[in-house]
């Protein structure tokens, strides 16, 4: 069973308007549009497909942890602290709501940002070792 699952290929996110959301993801995060209809938009972002699916009002991919804190379900990786700081500044300059850069007691640093529908995302300053191997191969 080891290594049968290779990577996450697709993430589905609930949004109120796939077309408007797709524009936001393209403008703010550099996503590339592959397909769009009135129920969904399919984007390429961070080496995976991102499906923005029209959902009922107030739906997000977030969850509440046991301490009552709303949490993200997806973490993006950047290559180093300088890249993390640069991305945070770029997002803030374009009007994206971001949290502060945090030390969570493990390698690297993180910050959280949200899309217009309230989906939270984490960004981590450390590339995974498997991804680094693939990039250098």
N, CA and C atoms as a LAMMPS dump frame, in Angstrom:
ITEM: TIMESTEP
0
ITEM: NUMBER OF ATOMS
411
ITEM: BOX BOUNDS ff ff ff
-5.0000000000000000e+02 5.0000000000000000e+02
-5.0000000000000000e+02 5.0000000000000000e+02
-5.0000000000000000e+02 5.0000000000000000e+02
ITEM: ATOMS id mol type element x y z
1 1 1 N 0.815 -1.197 0
2 1 2 C 0 0 0
3 1 3 C 0.859 1.262 0
4 2 1 N 2.114 1.149 0.44
5 2 2 C 2.982 2.32 0.521
6 2 3 C 3.179 2.953 -0.855
7 3 1 N 3.105 4.284 -0.9
8 3 2 C 3.361 5.099 -2.087
9 3 3 C 2.358 4.908 -3.224
10 4 1 N 1.195 4.361 -2.952
11 4 2 C 0.204 4.262 -4.014
12 4 3 C -0.405 5.62 -4.339
13 5 1 N -0.614 6.45 -3.33
14 5 2 C -1.106 7.803 -3.561
15 5 3 C 0.106 8.697 -3.794
16 6 1 N 0.18 9.314 -4.951
17 6 2 C 1.356 10.092 -5.337
18 6 3 C 1.254 11.555 -4.928
19 7 1 N 0.109 12.182 -5.18
20 7 2 C -0.049 13.599 -4.868
21 7 3 C -1.529 13.948 -4.823
22 8 1 N -1.822 15.129 -4.335
23 8 2 C -3.176 15.655 -4.426
24 8 3 C -3.279 16.336 -5.784
25 9 1 N -4.2 15.873 -6.607
26 9 2 C -4.322 16.414 -7.96
27 9 3 C -5.359 17.503 -8.086
28 10 1 N -6.42 17.425 -7.279
29 10 2 C -7.528 18.365 -7.399
30 10 3 C -8.052 18.73 -6.026
31 11 1 N -8.34 20 -5.848
32 11 2 C -9.007 20.491 -4.653
33 11 3 C -10.299 21.167 -5.091
34 12 1 N -11.391 20.864 -4.391
35 12 2 C -12.693 21.46 -4.672
36 12 3 C -12.986 22.498 -3.6
37 13 1 N -13.365 23.701 -4.035
38 13 2 C -13.687 24.767 -3.095
39 13 3 C -15.09 25.297 -3.364
40 14 1 N -15.88 25.483 -2.319
41 14 2 C -17.198 26.08 -2.495
42 14 3 C -17.071 27.597 -2.66
43 15 1 N -17.773 28.134 -3.649
44 15 2 C -17.778 29.576 -3.895
45 15 3 C -19.198 30.017 -4.251
46 16 1 N -19.466 31.291 -4.093
47 16 2 C -20.796 31.808 -4.409
48 16 3 C -20.979 32.051 -5.904
49 17 1 N -19.906 32.449 -6.59
50 17 2 C -19.981 32.733 -8.019
51 17 3 C -18.682 32.263 -8.679
52 18 1 N -18.709 31.114 -9.354
53 18 2 C -17.469 30.578 -9.937
54 18 3 C -16.751 31.54 -10.883
55 19 1 N -17.497 32.278 -11.686
56 19 2 C -16.87 33.209 -12.619
57 19 3 C -16.122 34.326 -11.918
58 20 1 N -16.789 34.97 -10.955
59 20 2 C -16.146 36.051 -10.203
60 20 3 C -14.969 35.517 -9.391
61 21 1 N -15.153 34.357 -8.783
62 21 2 C -14.07 33.769 -7.992
63 21 3 C -12.878 33.436 -8.873
64 22 1 N -13.136 32.906 -10.064
65 22 2 C -12.046 32.565 -10.983
66 22 3 C -11.213 33.792 -11.319
67 23 1 N -11.868 34.915 -11.544
68 23 2 C -11.153 36.159 -11.835
69 23 3 C -10.265 36.532 -10.648
70 24 1 N -10.806 36.418 -9.428
71 24 2 C -10.027 36.743 -8.228
72 24 3 C -8.793 35.852 -8.136
73 25 1 N -8.962 34.543 -8.313
74 25 2 C -7.833 33.609 -8.224
75 25 3 C -6.801 33.876 -9.316
76 26 1 N -7.248 34.286 -10.484
77 26 2 C -6.311 34.618 -11.555
78 26 3 C -5.547 35.897 -11.223
79 27 1 N -6.275 36.934 -10.803
80 27 2 C -5.646 38.229 -10.543
81 27 3 C -4.763 38.221 -9.294
82 28 1 N -5.22 37.587 -8.23
83 28 2 C -4.505 37.653 -6.95
84 28 3 C -3.449 36.572 -6.786
85 29 1 N -3.697 35.373 -7.365
86 29 2 C -2.804 34.243 -7.134
87 29 3 C -2.13 33.709 -8.395
88 30 1 N -2.468 34.269 -9.553
89 30 2 C -1.827 33.832 -10.79
90 30 3 C -2.348 32.515 -11.334
91 31 1 N -3.542 32.109 -10.923
92 31 2 C -4.138 30.871 -11.438
93 31 3 C -4.414 31 -12.935
94 32 1 N -4.471 29.857 -13.604
95 32 2 C -4.759 29.81 -15.04
96 32 3 C -6.093 29.092 -15.236
97 33 1 N -6.989 29.738 -15.972
98 33 2 C -8.324 29.171 -16.223
99 33 3 C -8.246 28.082 -17.287
100 34 1 N -8.877 26.935 -16.999
101 34 2 C -8.981 25.845 -17.965
102 34 3 C -10.387 25.655 -18.489
103 35 1 N -11.369 25.974 -17.647
104 35 2 C -12.769 25.731 -18.018
105 35 3 C -13.66 26.549 -17.095
106 36 1 N -14.816 26.973 -17.63
107 36 2 C -15.783 27.687 -16.8
108 36 3 C -17.174 27.494 -17.368
109 37 1 N -18.135 27.209 -16.472
110 37 2 C -19.552 27.266 -16.825
111 37 3 C -20.273 27.902 -15.641
112 38 1 N -21.588 27.875 -15.594
113 38 2 C -22.291 28.566 -14.516
114 38 3 C -22.202 27.842 -13.171
115 39 1 N -21.738 26.592 -13.15
116 39 2 C -21.653 25.826 -11.912
117 39 3 C -20.231 25.642 -11.375
118 40 1 N -19.232 25.841 -12.23
119 40 2 C -17.863 25.616 -11.772
120 40 3 C -16.859 26.327 -12.676
121 41 1 N -15.69 26.543 -12.116
122 41 2 C -14.524 27.009 -12.871
123 41 3 C -13.377 26.092 -12.489
124 42 1 N -12.593 25.692 -13.475
125 42 2 C -11.449 24.813 -13.232
126 42 3 C -10.179 25.603 -13.531
127 43 1 N -9.325 25.694 -12.522
128 43 2 C -8.101 26.478 -12.625
129 43 3 C -6.886 25.607 -12.352
130 44 1 N -5.747 25.991 -12.918
131 44 2 C -4.451 25.425 -12.539
132 44 3 C -3.817 26.385 -11.547
133 45 1 N -3.426 25.859 -10.384
134 45 2 C -2.787 26.67 -9.362
135 45 3 C -1.917 25.771 -8.497
136 46 1 N -0.674 26.131 -8.342
137 46 2 C 0.248 25.435 -7.435
138 46 3 C 0.332 23.939 -7.739
139 47 1 N 0.511 23.609 -8.995
140 47 2 C 0.696 22.222 -9.435
141 47 3 C -0.495 21.311 -9.175
142 48 1 N -1.694 21.874 -9.176
143 48 2 C -2.891 21.055 -9.075
144 48 3 C -4.065 21.766 -9.736
145 49 1 N -5.146 21.034 -9.926
146 49 2 C -6.387 21.62 -10.42
147 49 3 C -7.188 22.111 -9.235
148 50 1 N -7.747 23.276 -9.385
149 50 2 C -8.602 23.86 -8.369
150 50 3 C -9.985 24.025 -8.982
151 51 1 N -10.963 23.306 -8.448
152 51 2 C -12.343 23.406 -8.912
153 51 3 C -13.079 24.366 -7.988
154 52 1 N -13.542 25.468 -8.536
155 52 2 C -14.37 26.416 -7.794
156 52 3 C -15.814 26.061 -8.121
157 53 1 N -16.523 25.513 -7.154
158 53 2 C -17.851 24.957 -7.375
159 53 3 C -18.903 25.842 -6.721
160 54 1 N -19.931 26.199 -7.495
161 54 2 C -21.025 27.007 -6.958
162 54 3 C -21.696 26.244 -5.822
163 55 1 N -21.803 26.901 -4.672
164 55 2 C -22.331 26.255 -3.475
165 55 3 C -23.398 27.136 -2.83
166 56 1 N -24.101 26.567 -1.892
167 56 2 C -25.072 27.319 -1.107
168 56 3 C -24.363 28.458 -0.377
169 57 1 N -25.103 29.478 -0.004
170 57 2 C -24.542 30.638 0.695
171 57 3 C -23.814 30.204 1.973
172 58 1 N -22.743 30.91 2.273
173 58 2 C -21.979 30.746 3.51
174 58 3 C -21.296 29.393 3.653
175 59 1 N -21.051 28.704 2.559
176 59 2 C -20.287 27.457 2.596
177 59 3 C -18.812 27.781 2.376
178 60 1 N -17.935 27.157 3.173
179 60 2 C -16.495 27.287 2.96
180 60 3 C -15.853 25.93 3.188
181 61 1 N -14.583 25.833 2.841
182 61 2 C -13.813 24.615 3.081
183 61 3 C -13.208 24.613 4.487
184 62 1 N -13.502 25.624 5.284
185 62 2 C -12.949 25.758 6.624
186 62 3 C -13.634 24.804 7.597
187 63 1 N -13.016 24.63 8.754
188 63 2 C -13.629 23.852 9.828
189 63 3 C -13.267 24.478 11.17
190 64 1 N -13.999 24.098 12.194
191 64 2 C -13.748 24.588 13.548
192 64 3 C -13.018 23.5 14.325
193 65 1 N -11.862 23.863 14.907
194 65 2 C -11.105 22.866 15.679
195 65 3 C -11.682 22.729 17.093
196 66 1 N -11.108 21.855 17.895
197 66 2 C -11.64 21.576 19.236
198 66 3 C -11.512 22.756 20.183
199 67 1 N -10.715 23.743 19.819
200 67 2 C -10.583 24.947 20.651
201 67 3 C -11.467 26.081 20.153
202 68 1 N -12.322 25.767 19.17
203 68 2 C -13.266 26.756 18.66
204 68 3 C -12.708 27.711 17.624
205 69 1 N -11.511 27.421 17.115
206 69 2 C -10.868 28.295 16.126
207 69 3 C -11.191 27.806 14.716
208 70 1 N -11.587 28.759 13.847
209 70 2 C -11.823 28.405 12.446
210 70 3 C -10.482 28.163 11.766
211 71 1 N -10.39 27.043 11.041
212 71 2 C -9.116 26.619 10.462
213 71 3 C -9.213 26.459 8.948
214 72 1 N -8.094 26.55 8.294
215 72 2 C -7.942 26.306 6.857
216 72 3 C -7.834 24.807 6.623
217 73 1 N -8.093 24.398 5.389
218 73 2 C -7.93 22.978 5.049
219 73 3 C -6.852 22.768 3.991
220 74 1 N -6.174 23.838 3.599
221 74 2 C -5.184 23.742 2.53
222 74 3 C -4.003 24.653 2.836
223 75 1 N -2.788 24.11 2.706
224 75 2 C -1.567 24.884 2.892
225 75 3 C -0.781 24.914 1.584
226 76 1 N -0.463 26.121 1.141
227 76 2 C 0.435 26.299 -0.002
228 76 3 C 1.86 26.397 0.527
229 77 1 N 2.835 26.03 -0.297
230 77 2 C 4.24 26.143 0.08
231 77 3 C 4.942 27.145 -0.826
232 78 1 N 5.85 27.901 -0.237
233 78 2 C 6.749 28.775 -0.996
234 78 3 C 8.168 28.398 -0.616
235 79 1 N 9.133 28.884 -1.374
236 79 2 C 10.522 28.494 -1.155
237 79 3 C 11.253 29.519 -0.299
238 80 1 N 11.062 29.429 1.015
239 80 2 C 11.829 30.245 1.943
240 80 3 C 11.074 31.427 2.53
241 81 1 N 11.653 31.98 3.593
242 81 2 C 11.051 33.079 4.326
243 81 3 C 10.951 34.345 3.481
244 82 1 N 11.944 34.602 2.654
245 82 2 C 11.892 35.784 1.791
246 82 3 C 10.698 35.699 0.847
247 83 1 N 10.476 34.53 0.271
248 83 2 C 9.315 34.332 -0.615
249 83 3 C 8.005 34.474 0.147
250 84 1 N 7.971 33.97 1.368
251 84 2 C 6.77 34.082 2.196
252 84 3 C 6.435 35.551 2.452
253 85 1 N 7.427 36.319 2.88
254 85 2 C 7.218 37.746 3.156
255 85 3 C 6.8 38.499 1.899
256 86 1 N 7.437 38.174 0.783
257 86 2 C 7.111 38.835 -0.476
258 86 3 C 5.664 38.545 -0.896
259 87 1 N 5.251 37.295 -0.786
260 87 2 C 3.875 36.938 -1.141
261 87 3 C 2.887 37.649 -0.23
262 88 1 N 3.158 37.672 1.058
263 88 2 C 2.255 38.352 1.986
264 88 3 C 2.113 39.83 1.61
265 89 1 N 3.213 40.485 1.313
266 89 2 C 3.183 41.905 0.937
267 89 3 C 2.423 42.119 -0.368
268 90 1 N 2.64 41.236 -1.339
269 90 2 C 1.945 41.336 -2.623
270 90 3 C 0.444 41.171 -2.441
271 91 1 N 0.046 40.168 -1.657
272 91 2 C -1.378 39.953 -1.405
273 91 3 C -1.993 41.147 -0.677
274 92 1 N -1.323 41.637 0.346
275 92 2 C -1.837 42.794 1.082
276 92 3 C -1.983 44.009 0.175
277 93 1 N -1.001 44.241 -0.69
278 93 2 C -1.039 45.389 -1.599
279 93 3 C -2.195 45.297 -2.596
280 94 1 N -2.626 44.056 -2.88
281 94 2 C -3.74 43.897 -3.822
282 94 3 C -5.086 43.752 -3.107
283 95 1 N -5.101 44.021 -1.798
284 95 2 C -6.344 44.046 -1.054
285 95 3 C -6.803 42.726 -0.465
286 96 1 N -5.938 41.713 -0.487
287 96 2 C -6.3 40.415 0.077
288 96 3 C -6.092 40.462 1.588
289 97 1 N -7.062 39.946 2.316
290 97 2 C -6.968 39.883 3.776
291 97 3 C -5.972 38.793 4.172
292 98 1 N -4.918 39.188 4.889
293 98 2 C -3.901 38.233 5.335
294 98 3 C -3.678 38.36 6.836
295 99 1 N -3.233 37.266 7.439
296 99 2 C -2.82 37.295 8.834
297 99 3 C -1.343 37.63 8.926
298 100 1 N -0.879 37.725 10.145
299 100 2 C 0.537 37.985 10.401
300 100 3 C 1.359 36.729 10.154
301 101 1 N 2.64 36.914 9.87
302 101 2 C 3.551 35.775 9.758
303 101 3 C 3.757 35.214 11.155
304 102 1 N 3.599 33.894 11.281
305 102 2 C 3.615 33.228 12.585
306 102 3 C 4.747 32.214 12.686
307 103 1 N 5.232 32.049 13.907
308 103 2 C 6.119 30.945 14.271
309 103 3 C 5.246 29.961 15.033
310 104 1 N 4.986 28.797 14.444
311 104 2 C 4.1 27.814 15.057
312 104 3 C 4.868 26.7 15.768
313 105 1 N 6.159 26.904 15.967
314 105 2 C 6.942 25.939 16.721
315 105 3 C 7.517 24.81 15.897
316 106 1 N 7.419 24.885 14.59
317 106 2 C 8.021 23.881 13.706
318 106 3 C 8.866 24.619 12.677
319 107 1 N 9.494 23.892 11.801
320 107 2 C 10.341 24.522 10.775
321 107 3 C 9.534 25.525 9.965
322 108 1 N 10.159 26.623 9.615
323 108 2 C 9.529 27.614 8.757
324 108 3 C 8.547 28.517 9.477
325 109 1 N 7.924 29.366 8.694
326 109 2 C 6.926 30.322 9.179
327 109 3 C 5.701 30.213 8.277
328 110 1 N 4.576 30.73 8.761
329 110 2 C 3.311 30.64 8.042
330 110 3 C 2.521 31.938 8.16
331 111 1 N 1.601 32.132 7.22
332 111 2 C 0.539 33.12 7.388
333 111 3 C -0.704 32.584 6.708
334 112 1 N -1.843 33.145 7.067
335 112 2 C -3.133 32.718 6.542
336 112 3 C -3.73 33.868 5.739
337 113 1 N -4.417 33.535 4.638
338 113 2 C -5.175 34.531 3.887
339 113 3 C -6.519 33.924 3.504
340 114 1 N -7.419 34.782 3.025
341 114 2 C -8.744 34.287 2.646
342 114 3 C -9.162 34.812 1.281
343 115 1 N -10.029 34.03 0.63
344 115 2 C -10.614 34.463 -0.638
345 115 3 C -11.888 35.25 -0.334
346 116 1 N -12.538 35.819 -1.345
347 116 2 C -13.737 36.632 -1.097
348 116 3 C -14.908 35.856 -0.471
349 117 1 N -14.931 34.531 -0.608
350 117 2 C -15.998 33.725 -0.016
351 117 3 C -15.673 33.279 1.406
352 118 1 N -14.503 33.653 1.92
353 118 2 C -14.129 33.288 3.281
354 118 3 C -13.376 31.983 3.408
355 119 1 N -13.014 31.349 2.279
356 119 2 C -12.16 30.161 2.345
357 119 3 C -10.785 30.599 2.835
358 120 1 N -10.316 29.947 3.893
359 120 2 C -9.004 30.264 4.452
360 120 3 C -7.935 29.371 3.834
361 121 1 N -6.75 29.95 3.639
362 121 2 C -5.598 29.219 3.124
363 121 3 C -4.381 29.575 3.964
364 122 1 N -3.533 28.584 4.152
365 122 2 C -2.281 28.758 4.866
366 122 3 C -1.164 28.807 3.834
367 123 1 N -0.101 29.539 4.138
368 123 2 C 1.109 29.531 3.317
369 123 3 C 2.277 29.238 4.24
370 124 1 N 3.1 28.281 3.845
371 124 2 C 4.242 27.826 4.646
372 124 3 C 5.518 28.124 3.882
373 125 1 N 6.544 28.541 4.592
374 125 2 C 7.801 28.957 3.955
375 125 3 C 8.729 27.809 3.604
376 126 1 N 8.278 26.573 3.771
377 126 2 C 9.145 25.421 3.521
378 126 3 C 8.58 24.534 2.42
379 127 1 N 9.356 24.277 1.384
380 127 2 C 8.945 23.304 0.377
381 127 3 C 9.139 21.906 0.926
382 128 1 N 8.203 21.009 0.637
383 128 2 C 8.332 19.624 1.089
384 128 3 C 9.543 18.982 0.426
385 129 1 N 10.168 18.042 1.123
386 129 2 C 11.382 17.41 0.606
387 129 3 C 11.107 16.658 -0.691
388 130 1 N 9.967 15.989 -0.818
389 130 2 C 9.63 15.279 -2.062
390 130 3 C 9.497 16.25 -3.225
391 131 1 N 8.914 17.435 -2.974
392 131 2 C 8.786 18.411 -4.042
393 131 3 C 10.149 18.955 -4.44
394 132 1 N 11.002 19.218 -3.461
395 132 2 C 12.35 19.688 -3.766
396 132 3 C 13.102 18.679 -4.636
397 133 1 N 12.96 17.391 -4.317
398 133 2 C 13.609 16.353 -5.132
399 133 3 C 13.109 16.387 -6.555
400 134 1 N 11.805 16.526 -6.723
401 134 2 C 11.21 16.56 -8.056
402 134 3 C 11.624 17.768 -8.856
403 135 1 N 11.774 18.905 -8.183
404 135 2 C 12.178 20.141 -8.855
405 135 3 C 13.619 20.053 -9.313
406 136 1 N 14.472 19.434 -8.491
407 136 2 C 15.888 19.384 -8.84
408 136 3 C 16.212 18.241 -9.809
409 137 1 N 15.276 17.326 -10.036
410 137 2 C 15.552 16.186 -10.937
411 137 3 C 15.553 16.596 -12.374
